[in-house]
Amino acid sequence: MNPPRPTPTPPRALQSRDLKSLARETDSPRGGSLWLLAPEQIDQLAEDLQYDRLDVEQAALRQGVIPERYARSLNALTQQDQLALLESHVAMVGLGGLGGHLLELLARSGVGTLYAADGDSFEPSNLNRQLLATAQSLHQTKAKAAQARCHSINPSVRLHVRDQYLDSDGMLDLLQGAELAVDALGELAPRRKLAQACHTLNIPLVAGALAGWSGYVTLVRPDGIHPVEFMGGDDSAEKKLGCPGPTVSLVASLMAAEAINTLLGRPALDGRMLVVDLRDMSFETVTL
């Protein structure tokens, strides 16, 4: 089972610490000033006060201080948006092509707590498209590579990763404590199990898939229809049409954007599906 969801109340030592006095003041592009805390300051505060980096970053934003790693997200996101992301809990299944890129984007965006699962290991055929697949990670488990990558790009993110394929009970267990799920799976059967788990637990689901140069992204509400329901039982589309890197990274980027939109209460694909085709650079939206 996932670790219990912590209360958003900041630790007392952080509540009483004036973090703005430690921050660097700089001009805001919109006028006025910004106060920034560098990553090494976050590290030092976490060590001195014996709290997670995530605790420190949340406390800083509550005081109007921006962890510098998120400074270039400002204006696209407000300070309150960034705090909401740091307080968010997201579960994702799959750490391959879509999942590796999604993990990267969600971690860099500052989604504070991630639960993820994948029981697979890397093989040479993954190198064309899977961000976590490198010459050094071949034959390593995707879970291990994900943990290392996430820590290297944003050690403030709490990633709880499972090196296992999930059955229906495992899906339900992974989703405990999450407010949003992300479907980064490849096969139809586990997609159906994940959709059912989201329905059971009343959790919205961002789903995406691709084959060749085409793909789709959608947000499925707990009482909504997952596109997998009208795809039959043929899992061979990716093998027949291929998985080129540009399609994988684009679909993952769109999924990450919709996940962030949903966490911030402004989903764009609620009950709709965005269909893309990179052969002719077409983007169409259909109602589900």
C-alpha beads as a LAMMPS data file, in Angstrom:
LAMMPS data file: protein, C-alpha beads

288 atoms
287 bonds

1 atom types
1 bond types

-500.0 500.0 xlo xhi
-500.0 500.0 ylo yhi
-500.0 500.0 zlo zhi

Masses

1 110.0

Atoms # bond

1 1 1 0.000 0.000 0.000
2 1 1 1.154 3.553 -0.687
3 1 1 2.490 5.599 2.246
4 1 1 -0.280 7.568 4.003
5 1 1 -0.959 10.958 2.507
6 1 1 0.688 13.604 4.724
7 1 1 -1.183 16.590 6.034
8 1 1 -0.473 19.829 4.110
9 1 1 0.170 21.670 7.386
10 1 1 3.835 22.765 7.292
11 1 1 6.190 21.526 10.026
12 1 1 6.424 23.959 12.937
13 1 1 10.130 24.645 12.444
14 1 1 9.431 25.704 8.867
15 1 1 6.393 27.772 9.839
16 1 1 8.529 29.842 12.176
17 1 1 11.509 30.168 9.820
18 1 1 11.638 33.377 7.769
19 1 1 12.613 31.877 4.419
20 1 1 12.357 35.199 2.585
21 1 1 15.335 36.446 4.606
22 1 1 17.420 33.654 3.066
23 1 1 16.194 34.150 -0.502
24 1 1 17.763 36.081 -3.342
25 1 1 15.677 39.043 -4.512
26 1 1 15.390 39.550 -8.256
27 1 1 13.203 41.568 -10.615
28 1 1 9.969 39.961 -11.732
29 1 1 9.190 40.050 -15.485
30 1 1 5.786 41.445 -14.510
31 1 1 7.204 44.128 -12.271
32 1 1 8.079 44.076 -8.607
33 1 1 10.345 41.507 -7.001
34 1 1 10.721 37.752 -6.772
35 1 1 12.410 35.923 -3.920
36 1 1 14.226 32.785 -5.025
37 1 1 15.719 29.875 -3.094
38 1 1 18.473 28.002 -4.913
39 1 1 18.486 24.173 -4.940
40 1 1 21.514 24.067 -2.640
41 1 1 19.652 26.239 -0.119
42 1 1 16.710 23.837 -0.224
43 1 1 19.135 20.965 0.415
44 1 1 20.778 22.753 3.338
45 1 1 17.506 23.744 4.970
46 1 1 16.202 20.192 4.668
47 1 1 19.375 18.879 6.301
48 1 1 19.455 21.509 9.056
49 1 1 15.780 21.136 9.977
50 1 1 15.561 17.379 9.320
51 1 1 12.662 17.661 6.884
52 1 1 12.179 16.521 3.307
53 1 1 13.087 18.919 0.524
54 1 1 9.427 18.810 -0.457
55 1 1 8.452 20.158 2.975
56 1 1 10.887 23.034 2.510
57 1 1 9.655 23.883 -0.992
58 1 1 6.016 23.877 0.130
59 1 1 6.828 26.096 3.117
60 1 1 8.780 28.492 0.892
61 1 1 5.881 28.953 -1.519
62 1 1 3.495 29.571 1.369
63 1 1 5.777 32.457 2.325
64 1 1 5.906 33.833 -1.225
65 1 1 9.386 32.439 -1.900
66 1 1 9.976 30.530 -5.150
67 1 1 12.225 27.474 -5.270
68 1 1 14.478 28.576 -8.121
69 1 1 14.029 25.331 -10.057
70 1 1 10.423 26.423 -10.796
71 1 1 11.170 30.068 -11.602
72 1 1 10.754 29.671 -15.354
73 1 1 7.325 28.104 -14.862
74 1 1 6.047 31.349 -13.351
75 1 1 3.424 33.347 -15.218
76 1 1 2.428 30.161 -17.029
77 1 1 1.763 28.960 -13.466
78 1 1 1.052 31.125 -10.429
79 1 1 2.780 30.634 -7.106
80 1 1 -0.434 29.056 -5.838
81 1 1 -0.491 26.723 -8.842
82 1 1 3.041 25.603 -8.092
83 1 1 2.167 24.968 -4.467
84 1 1 -0.872 22.947 -5.557
85 1 1 1.357 20.777 -7.763
86 1 1 3.815 20.220 -4.912
87 1 1 0.906 19.080 -2.735
88 1 1 -0.466 16.743 -5.429
89 1 1 -0.401 12.935 -5.430
90 1 1 -0.420 11.174 -8.820
91 1 1 -0.323 7.458 -9.624
92 1 1 1.066 6.290 -12.961
93 1 1 1.244 2.790 -14.398
94 1 1 3.973 2.143 -16.952
95 1 1 7.538 3.485 -17.062
96 1 1 8.411 2.718 -20.664
97 1 1 8.024 5.032 -23.659
98 1 1 5.159 7.189 -22.443
99 1 1 5.886 6.610 -18.760
100 1 1 9.537 7.623 -18.854
101 1 1 8.768 10.940 -20.537
102 1 1 5.798 11.518 -18.236
103 1 1 7.896 10.890 -15.151
104 1 1 10.460 13.404 -16.394
105 1 1 7.891 16.098 -17.110
106 1 1 5.870 15.649 -13.924
107 1 1 9.002 15.609 -11.776
108 1 1 10.441 18.707 -13.434
109 1 1 7.068 20.425 -13.035
110 1 1 7.114 19.727 -9.311
111 1 1 4.307 17.225 -8.859
112 1 1 5.198 16.466 -5.274
113 1 1 4.304 12.790 -4.789
114 1 1 4.295 10.124 -7.490
115 1 1 3.316 6.477 -7.205
116 1 1 4.517 4.400 -10.166
117 1 1 4.773 0.764 -11.200
118 1 1 6.388 -1.279 -13.960
119 1 1 7.735 -4.828 -13.789
120 1 1 9.697 -4.694 -17.050
121 1 1 13.423 -4.298 -17.798
122 1 1 15.087 -2.414 -20.646
123 1 1 16.093 -4.108 -23.884
124 1 1 17.880 -2.699 -26.953
125 1 1 14.633 -2.135 -28.886
126 1 1 13.610 0.438 -26.247
127 1 1 16.494 2.764 -27.102
128 1 1 14.712 4.489 -29.989
129 1 1 12.074 6.124 -27.829
130 1 1 12.221 5.442 -24.076
131 1 1 13.797 8.297 -22.154
132 1 1 14.940 6.047 -19.312
133 1 1 16.562 3.564 -21.717
134 1 1 20.283 4.206 -22.207
135 1 1 23.329 2.115 -23.028
136 1 1 24.005 2.046 -19.290
137 1 1 20.482 1.031 -18.232
138 1 1 20.036 -1.886 -20.652
139 1 1 18.696 -4.963 -18.825
140 1 1 18.148 -2.856 -15.697
141 1 1 14.636 -2.711 -14.308
142 1 1 12.588 0.289 -15.375
143 1 1 11.606 0.875 -11.760
144 1 1 15.245 1.218 -10.679
145 1 1 16.080 3.536 -13.574
146 1 1 13.012 5.658 -12.814
147 1 1 13.993 6.068 -9.168
148 1 1 17.520 7.152 -10.091
149 1 1 16.387 9.531 -12.838
150 1 1 13.721 11.186 -10.715
151 1 1 16.137 11.781 -7.852
152 1 1 18.747 13.231 -10.212
153 1 1 16.411 15.801 -11.770
154 1 1 14.267 16.744 -8.771
155 1 1 15.161 15.201 -5.404
156 1 1 12.257 17.061 -3.800
157 1 1 9.759 14.753 -5.511
158 1 1 8.676 11.746 -3.461
159 1 1 8.605 8.849 -5.916
160 1 1 7.270 5.548 -4.593
161 1 1 7.991 3.019 -7.330
162 1 1 7.110 -0.661 -7.596
163 1 1 9.067 -3.143 -9.662
164 1 1 6.060 -5.265 -10.578
165 1 1 3.260 -5.786 -13.055
166 1 1 -0.056 -4.999 -11.416
167 1 1 -3.181 -7.113 -11.383
168 1 1 -6.584 -5.631 -10.535
169 1 1 -5.857 -5.642 -6.782
170 1 1 -2.442 -4.114 -7.407
171 1 1 -4.026 -1.292 -9.421
172 1 1 -6.389 -0.533 -6.542
173 1 1 -3.524 -0.573 -4.069
174 1 1 -1.336 1.752 -6.164
175 1 1 -4.132 4.279 -6.498
176 1 1 -4.662 4.617 -2.736
177 1 1 -3.993 8.237 -1.768
178 1 1 -3.788 9.505 -5.360
179 1 1 -6.062 12.226 -6.721
180 1 1 -5.228 11.491 -10.364
181 1 1 -4.093 8.429 -12.304
182 1 1 -2.080 8.311 -15.522
183 1 1 -2.300 5.440 -18.001
184 1 1 1.126 4.940 -19.625
185 1 1 0.516 1.287 -20.461
186 1 1 0.941 -0.427 -23.808
187 1 1 -1.449 -3.372 -23.737
188 1 1 -5.236 -3.249 -23.671
189 1 1 -5.977 -5.689 -20.836
190 1 1 -4.073 -3.796 -18.092
191 1 1 -5.538 -0.536 -19.394
192 1 1 -8.994 -1.930 -18.740
193 1 1 -7.974 -2.990 -15.232
194 1 1 -6.629 0.487 -14.497
195 1 1 -9.785 2.139 -15.825
196 1 1 -11.900 -0.129 -13.630
197 1 1 -9.775 0.681 -10.573
198 1 1 -10.210 4.405 -11.238
199 1 1 -13.957 3.897 -11.557
200 1 1 -14.054 1.976 -8.276
201 1 1 -12.064 4.604 -6.374
202 1 1 -13.638 7.616 -8.127
203 1 1 -10.327 8.916 -9.521
204 1 1 -9.969 10.703 -12.893
205 1 1 -7.569 9.144 -15.389
206 1 1 -5.373 10.734 -18.047
207 1 1 -4.897 8.204 -20.850
208 1 1 -2.833 8.232 -24.013
209 1 1 -1.709 5.780 -26.656
210 1 1 0.020 5.732 -30.016
211 1 1 0.832 3.620 -33.030
212 1 1 3.123 4.816 -35.796
213 1 1 2.779 8.550 -36.299
214 1 1 -0.687 8.769 -34.707
215 1 1 -1.848 8.941 -31.124
216 1 1 -4.533 10.156 -28.763
217 1 1 -4.845 11.769 -25.337
218 1 1 -7.947 12.069 -23.174
219 1 1 -9.173 12.620 -19.635
220 1 1 -11.512 9.891 -18.418
221 1 1 -13.802 10.709 -15.510
222 1 1 -14.636 7.816 -13.135
223 1 1 -18.048 7.426 -14.794
224 1 1 -16.709 8.088 -18.298
225 1 1 -15.652 5.851 -21.190
226 1 1 -12.008 4.915 -21.710
227 1 1 -11.118 4.719 -25.435
228 1 1 -9.887 1.176 -24.811
229 1 1 -13.549 0.124 -24.686
230 1 1 -14.001 0.575 -28.431
231 1 1 -10.606 -0.771 -29.508
232 1 1 -11.471 -4.465 -29.476
233 1 1 -8.842 -6.964 -28.370
234 1 1 -6.052 -6.468 -30.908
235 1 1 -2.841 -5.357 -29.172
236 1 1 -0.701 -5.404 -32.304
237 1 1 -1.107 -1.834 -33.612
238 1 1 2.189 -0.594 -32.128
239 1 1 4.072 -3.602 -33.542
240 1 1 2.515 -3.222 -36.975
241 1 1 2.932 0.554 -37.240
242 1 1 6.007 1.096 -35.038
243 1 1 6.755 3.441 -32.151
244 1 1 8.802 6.389 -33.447
245 1 1 10.328 8.627 -30.809
246 1 1 8.616 11.887 -31.858
247 1 1 5.140 10.393 -31.455
248 1 1 5.985 8.944 -28.063
249 1 1 7.419 12.172 -26.691
250 1 1 4.582 14.313 -28.110
251 1 1 1.801 12.111 -26.714
252 1 1 3.579 12.006 -23.347
253 1 1 3.909 15.813 -23.345
254 1 1 0.217 16.220 -24.083
255 1 1 -0.631 13.761 -21.313
256 1 1 1.597 15.637 -18.862
257 1 1 -0.057 18.930 -19.803
258 1 1 -3.528 17.484 -19.269
259 1 1 -2.455 15.951 -15.961
260 1 1 -1.222 19.340 -14.754
261 1 1 -4.364 21.064 -16.072
262 1 1 -6.516 18.553 -14.198
263 1 1 -4.572 18.869 -10.951
264 1 1 -5.066 22.638 -11.146
265 1 1 -8.806 22.316 -11.764
266 1 1 -8.848 23.338 -15.415
267 1 1 -8.901 20.174 -17.553
268 1 1 -9.013 20.716 -21.303
269 1 1 -9.995 17.207 -22.423
270 1 1 -12.833 16.390 -20.032
271 1 1 -15.041 14.033 -22.055
272 1 1 -13.063 14.726 -25.210
273 1 1 -10.177 13.022 -27.018
274 1 1 -7.370 14.797 -28.854
275 1 1 -6.215 12.804 -31.879
276 1 1 -2.882 13.674 -33.503
277 1 1 -1.248 12.539 -36.736
278 1 1 2.327 13.641 -37.281
279 1 1 2.344 12.481 -40.916
280 1 1 0.180 15.426 -41.901
281 1 1 0.548 17.417 -38.648
282 1 1 -3.182 17.236 -37.926
283 1 1 -4.747 17.744 -34.493
284 1 1 -8.440 16.979 -34.055
285 1 1 -10.697 16.799 -31.009
286 1 1 -13.617 14.395 -30.821
287 1 1 -16.317 14.036 -28.155
288 1 1 -16.453 10.748 -26.268

Bonds

1 1 1 2
2 1 2 3
3 1 3 4
4 1 4 5
5 1 5 6
6 1 6 7
7 1 7 8
8 1 8 9
9 1 9 10
10 1 10 11
11 1 11 12
12 1 12 13
13 1 13 14
14 1 14 15
15 1 15 16
16 1 16 17
17 1 17 18
18 1 18 19
19 1 19 20
20 1 20 21
21 1 21 22
22 1 22 23
23 1 23 24
24 1 24 25
25 1 25 26
26 1 26 27
27 1 27 28
28 1 28 29
29 1 29 30
30 1 30 31
31 1 31 32
32 1 32 33
33 1 33 34
34 1 34 35
35 1 35 36
36 1 36 37
37 1 37 38
38 1 38 39
39 1 39 40
40 1 40 41
41 1 41 42
42 1 42 43
43 1 43 44
44 1 44 45
45 1 45 46
46 1 46 47
47 1 47 48
48 1 48 49
49 1 49 50
50 1 50 51
51 1 51 52
52 1 52 53
53 1 53 54
54 1 54 55
55 1 55 56
56 1 56 57
57 1 57 58
58 1 58 59
59 1 59 60
60 1 60 61
61 1 61 62
62 1 62 63
63 1 63 64
64 1 64 65
65 1 65 66
66 1 66 67
67 1 67 68
68 1 68 69
69 1 69 70
70 1 70 71
71 1 71 72
72 1 72 73
73 1 73 74
74 1 74 75
75 1 75 76
76 1 76 77
77 1 77 78
78 1 78 79
79 1 79 80
80 1 80 81
81 1 81 82
82 1 82 83
83 1 83 84
84 1 84 85
85 1 85 86
86 1 86 87
87 1 87 88
88 1 88 89
89 1 89 90
90 1 90 91
91 1 91 92
92 1 92 93
93 1 93 94
94 1 94 95
95 1 95 96
96 1 96 97
97 1 97 98
98 1 98 99
99 1 99 100
100 1 100 101
101 1 101 102
102 1 102 103
103 1 103 104
104 1 104 105
105 1 105 106
106 1 106 107
107 1 107 108
108 1 108 109
109 1 109 110
110 1 110 111
111 1 111 112
112 1 112 113
113 1 113 114
114 1 114 115
115 1 115 116
116 1 116 117
117 1 117 118
118 1 118 119
119 1 119 120
120 1 120 121
121 1 121 122
122 1 122 123
123 1 123 124
124 1 124 125
125 1 125 126
126 1 126 127
127 1 127 128
128 1 128 129
129 1 129 130
130 1 130 131
131 1 131 132
132 1 132 133
133 1 133 134
134 1 134 135
135 1 135 136
136 1 136 137
137 1 137 138
138 1 138 139
139 1 139 140
140 1 140 141
141 1 141 142
142 1 142 143
143 1 143 144
144 1 144 145
145 1 145 146
146 1 146 147
147 1 147 148
148 1 148 149
149 1 149 150
150 1 150 151
151 1 151 152
152 1 152 153
153 1 153 154
154 1 154 155
155 1 155 156
156 1 156 157
157 1 157 158
158 1 158 159
159 1 159 160
160 1 160 161
161 1 161 162
162 1 162 163
163 1 163 164
164 1 164 165
165 1 165 166
166 1 166 167
167 1 167 168
168 1 168 169
169 1 169 170
170 1 170 171
171 1 171 172
172 1 172 173
173 1 173 174
174 1 174 175
175 1 175 176
176 1 176 177
177 1 177 178
178 1 178 179
179 1 179 180
180 1 180 181
181 1 181 182
182 1 182 183
183 1 183 184
184 1 184 185
185 1 185 186
186 1 186 187
187 1 187 188
188 1 188 189
189 1 189 190
190 1 190 191
191 1 191 192
192 1 192 193
193 1 193 194
194 1 194 195
195 1 195 196
196 1 196 197
197 1 197 198
198 1 198 199
199 1 199 200
200 1 200 201
201 1 201 202
202 1 202 203
203 1 203 204
204 1 204 205
205 1 205 206
206 1 206 207
207 1 207 208
208 1 208 209
209 1 209 210
210 1 210 211
211 1 211 212
212 1 212 213
213 1 213 214
214 1 214 215
215 1 215 216
216 1 216 217
217 1 217 218
218 1 218 219
219 1 219 220
220 1 220 221
221 1 221 222
222 1 222 223
223 1 223 224
224 1 224 225
225 1 225 226
226 1 226 227
227 1 227 228
228 1 228 229
229 1 229 230
230 1 230 231
231 1 231 232
232 1 232 233
233 1 233 234
234 1 234 235
235 1 235 236
236 1 236 237
237 1 237 238
238 1 238 239
239 1 239 240
240 1 240 241
241 1 241 242
242 1 242 243
243 1 243 244
244 1 244 245
245 1 245 246
246 1 246 247
247 1 247 248
248 1 248 249
249 1 249 250
250 1 250 251
251 1 251 252
252 1 252 253
253 1 253 254
254 1 254 255
255 1 255 256
256 1 256 257
257 1 257 258
258 1 258 259
259 1 259 260
260 1 260 261
261 1 261 262
262 1 262 263
263 1 263 264
264 1 264 265
265 1 265 266
266 1 266 267
267 1 267 268
268 1 268 269
269 1 269 270
270 1 270 271
271 1 271 272
272 1 272 273
273 1 273 274
274 1 274 275
275 1 275 276
276 1 276 277
277 1 277 278
278 1 278 279
279 1 279 280
280 1 280 281
281 1 281 282
282 1 282 283
283 1 283 284
284 1 284 285
285 1 285 286
286 1 286 287
287 1 287 288
